[in-house]
Amino acid sequence: MSEQNIKDLLIELQAELEKAERVDQETLDLVRELDEDIHRLVDPDSDLNDYDSVIDRANAIETRFAVEHPRAEQFLREIINALSRVGI
């Protein structure tokens, strides 16, 4: 999976959250920050290289979505798997 696919999944995740009935501001902020970090990870000109920290946060958010936002959880799981395959 390419870096563009990861960015597309991030867009789908954001869209899914926008459709959700109940998403608290803290969750939206966490996803926004994660989105920014992932974009920096896949940017070859960026100096962000804390891959493990980003993956750990993504896993924590995925766990948070498990019950209330299963569709968003699926997108996040795909993003985590894609990051692993790209080898960032």
BALOBA-1460 file (C-alpha; in Angstrom, 3 decimals):
// residues 88
<rec num="1" residu="m" x="0.000" y="0.000" z="0.000"/>
<rec num="2" residu="s" x="1.360" y="3.378" z="-0.937"/>
<rec num="3" residu="e" x="1.625" y="6.555" z="1.041"/>
<rec num="4" residu="q" x="-1.229" y="7.968" z="-1.046"/>
<rec num="5" residu="n" x="-3.423" y="5.058" z="0.044"/>
<rec num="6" residu="i" x="-2.654" y="5.912" z="3.664"/>
<rec num="7" residu="k" x="-3.645" y="9.521" z="3.061"/>
<rec num="8" residu="d" x="-6.861" y="8.338" z="1.379"/>
<rec num="9" residu="l" x="-7.664" y="6.143" z="4.389"/>
<rec num="10" residu="l" x="-7.131" y="9.133" z="6.674"/>
<rec num="11" residu="i" x="-9.636" y="11.108" z="4.601"/>
<rec num="12" residu="e" x="-12.133" y="8.238" z="4.845"/>
<rec num="13" residu="l" x="-11.617" y="8.064" z="8.604"/>
<rec num="14" residu="q" x="-12.312" y="11.786" z="8.957"/>
<rec num="15" residu="a" x="-15.438" y="11.459" z="6.788"/>
<rec num="16" residu="e" x="-16.688" y="8.532" z="8.865"/>
<rec num="17" residu="l" x="-16.262" y="10.519" z="12.067"/>
<rec num="18" residu="e" x="-18.119" y="13.465" z="10.571"/>
<rec num="19" residu="k" x="-21.084" y="11.172" z="9.880"/>
<rec num="20" residu="a" x="-21.065" y="9.700" z="13.380"/>
<rec num="21" residu="e" x="-23.760" y="10.916" z="15.721"/>
<rec num="22" residu="r" x="-21.677" y="11.169" z="18.875"/>
<rec num="23" residu="v" x="-18.001" y="11.950" z="18.718"/>
<rec num="24" residu="d" x="-16.571" y="13.997" z="21.544"/>
<rec num="25" residu="q" x="-14.159" y="16.859" z="20.914"/>
<rec num="26" residu="e" x="-11.267" y="15.070" z="22.613"/>
<rec num="27" residu="t" x="-11.570" y="12.155" z="20.183"/>
<rec num="28" residu="l" x="-11.754" y="14.506" z="17.207"/>
<rec num="29" residu="d" x="-8.637" y="16.297" z="18.450"/>
<rec num="30" residu="l" x="-6.756" y="13.000" z="18.901"/>
<rec num="31" residu="v" x="-7.629" y="11.910" z="15.372"/>
<rec num="32" residu="r" x="-6.658" y="15.308" z="13.950"/>
<rec num="33" residu="e" x="-3.275" y="15.155" z="15.712"/>
<rec num="34" residu="l" x="-2.755" y="11.586" z="14.552"/>
<rec num="35" residu="d" x="-3.613" y="12.633" z="11.002"/>
<rec num="36" residu="e" x="-1.027" y="15.416" z="11.143"/>
<rec num="37" residu="d" x="1.638" y="13.083" z="12.540"/>
<rec num="38" residu="i" x="0.991" y="10.436" z="9.906"/>
<rec num="39" residu="h" x="1.219" y="13.043" z="7.161"/>
<rec num="40" residu="r" x="4.580" y="14.106" z="8.600"/>
<rec num="41" residu="l" x="5.709" y="10.461" z="8.787"/>
<rec num="42" residu="v" x="5.001" y="9.854" z="5.112"/>
<rec num="43" residu="d" x="6.509" y="13.183" z="4.033"/>
<rec num="44" residu="p" x="10.096" y="12.515" z="2.929"/>
<rec num="45" residu="d" x="11.083" y="16.103" z="3.802"/>
<rec num="46" residu="s" x="9.821" y="15.841" z="7.382"/>
<rec num="47" residu="d" x="12.069" y="15.291" z="10.358"/>
<rec num="48" residu="l" x="9.393" y="13.344" z="12.289"/>
<rec num="49" residu="n" x="10.658" y="9.807" z="12.768"/>
<rec num="50" residu="d" x="8.912" y="8.639" z="15.928"/>
<rec num="51" residu="y" x="7.080" y="5.828" z="14.146"/>
<rec num="52" residu="d" x="6.499" y="3.759" z="17.307"/>
<rec num="53" residu="s" x="4.865" y="6.641" z="19.153"/>
<rec num="54" residu="v" x="2.500" y="7.336" z="16.257"/>
<rec num="55" residu="i" x="1.561" y="3.652" z="15.989"/>
<rec num="56" residu="d" x="1.016" y="3.428" z="19.756"/>
<rec num="57" residu="r" x="-1.349" y="6.406" z="19.646"/>
<rec num="58" residu="a" x="-3.172" y="4.964" z="16.643"/>
<rec num="59" residu="n" x="-3.643" y="1.682" z="18.520"/>
<rec num="60" residu="a" x="-4.991" y="3.544" z="21.554"/>
<rec num="61" residu="i" x="-7.500" y="5.424" z="19.416"/>
<rec num="62" residu="e" x="-8.481" y="2.194" z="17.662"/>
<rec num="63" residu="t" x="-9.277" y="0.636" z="21.043"/>
<rec num="64" residu="r" x="-11.351" y="3.682" z="21.926"/>
<rec num="65" residu="f" x="-13.366" y="3.267" z="18.705"/>
<rec num="66" residu="a" x="-14.010" y="-0.466" z="19.174"/>
<rec num="67" residu="v" x="-17.425" y="-0.077" z="20.775"/>
<rec num="68" residu="e" x="-18.768" y="3.295" z="19.710"/>
<rec num="69" residu="h" x="-17.326" y="3.700" z="16.207"/>
<rec num="70" residu="p" x="-16.666" y="0.259" z="14.673"/>
<rec num="71" residu="r" x="-16.491" y="1.599" z="11.113"/>
<rec num="72" residu="a" x="-13.917" y="4.228" z="12.131"/>
<rec num="73" residu="e" x="-12.025" y="1.508" z="13.988"/>
<rec num="74" residu="q" x="-11.801" y="-0.463" z="10.755"/>
<rec num="75" residu="f" x="-10.298" y="2.503" z="8.886"/>
<rec num="76" residu="l" x="-7.808" y="3.070" z="11.677"/>
<rec num="77" residu="r" x="-6.793" y="-0.602" z="11.655"/>
<rec num="78" residu="e" x="-6.233" y="-0.375" z="7.893"/>
<rec num="79" residu="i" x="-4.090" y="2.734" z="8.396"/>
<rec num="80" residu="i" x="-1.973" y="0.994" z="11.049"/>
<rec num="81" residu="n" x="-1.504" y="-2.043" z="8.809"/>
<rec num="82" residu="a" x="-0.660" y="0.153" z="5.832"/>
<rec num="83" residu="l" x="1.973" y="2.048" z="7.804"/>
<rec num="84" residu="s" x="3.545" y="-1.272" z="8.769"/>
<rec num="85" residu="r" x="3.600" y="-2.459" z="5.160"/>
<rec num="86" residu="v" x="5.057" y="0.765" z="3.832"/>
<rec num="87" residu="g" x="7.829" y="0.381" z="6.370"/>
<rec num="88" residu="i" x="7.940" y="3.949" z="7.494"/>
